[in-house]
Amino acid sequence: MQTNLNEKAKEIRRLTLECIGSLGSGHVGGSLSLGDLLAVLYHDKMNIDPTNPKMEGRDRLVCSKGHAGPAIYAALASKGFIPVEQLKTLNKLGTDLPSHCDMNKTRGIDMTTGSLGQGLSLAVGAALGSKISKDNATIYCIIGDGESQEGQIWEAAMYAAHAKVDNLITFTDFNNLQIDGSIDEVNGLEKLDEKWLAFGWDVQRINGHDVDAIAAAIDKAKAVKGKPAMIILETTKGKGVPFIEEKKAGCHHMPLSGDDLAKALEALA
């Protein structure tokens, strides 16, 4: 399984780069950092059907850090929700793949996101609705570390614990970089584990590029009853492509020329 998921993560990263490369620029760093998580979710853990994207009782994913849309589109293409060729329409006139995810446009997207800080509230609502309807779905949510500086994240955290939505598993993509620099320099988050624990969540902290660790953490989180789960993923912005990783905060949004794309794809080969 590990080899397959590692290959899927590489595929998702390649498709992400081709998607952004077709436009010439985009949110490269924070998209590439999610490759391993998306491989585990879409190709192992999520109860979804690409032939029936609105399937009753399906698991749902809310990508609160909406600027990682290209990575989500790449994962959808790798799973068969959308054609790979569609990725080249990213953010172009008339596209169904806007820069930030839109549930009303893209097949397989469960929630519109983009305004940072709001996605977790939407995920809490979806999880609560799932419990009320007893459809046995798991609601997954991805938030960013820079996004975690938003106050609404903590309002949602407080209510999720109050409502005991134990069908909600949230991931923090903790690459310790945001557009203005390092998280520590802009507005430090540590000790992040203790913050979530204090809000009443089950908390794990793992290597966000270890597909086995991610899969095991999800299994462990699903076994916890009576509280929501947070899995903090220690990741690298721009993961998998050395010249992009070296840009640090500069790869948050960057140009990607044809030569850059070729060099990046070679690094992932």
Secondary structure as GFF3:
##gff-version 3
##sequence-region A 1 269
A	DSSP	alpha_helix	2	23	.	.	.	ID=ss1
A	DSSP	beta_strand	25	26	.	.	.	ID=ss2
A	DSSP	alpha_helix	29	32	.	.	.	ID=ss3
A	DSSP	alpha_helix	35	40	.	.	.	ID=ss4
A	DSSP	pi_helix	41	45	.	.	.	ID=ss5
A	DSSP	beta_strand	60	63	.	.	.	ID=ss6
A	DSSP	three_ten_helix	66	68	.	.	.	ID=ss7
A	DSSP	alpha_helix	69	79	.	.	.	ID=ss8
A	DSSP	three_ten_helix	84	89	.	.	.	ID=ss9
A	DSSP	alpha_helix	119	133	.	.	.	ID=ss10
A	DSSP	beta_strand	139	144	.	.	.	ID=ss11
A	DSSP	three_ten_helix	147	149	.	.	.	ID=ss12
A	DSSP	alpha_helix	151	163	.	.	.	ID=ss13
A	DSSP	beta_strand	168	174	.	.	.	ID=ss14
A	DSSP	beta_strand	177	178	.	.	.	ID=ss15
A	DSSP	beta_strand	181	182	.	.	.	ID=ss16
A	DSSP	alpha_helix	183	187	.	.	.	ID=ss17
A	DSSP	alpha_helix	192	198	.	.	.	ID=ss18
A	DSSP	beta_strand	202	207	.	.	.	ID=ss19
A	DSSP	alpha_helix	211	223	.	.	.	ID=ss20
A	DSSP	beta_strand	229	234	.	.	.	ID=ss21
A	DSSP	alpha_helix	242	245	.	.	.	ID=ss22
A	DSSP	three_ten_helix	248	251	.	.	.	ID=ss23
A	DSSP	beta_strand	254	255	.	.	.	ID=ss24
A	DSSP	alpha_helix	258	268	.	.	.	ID=ss25
###
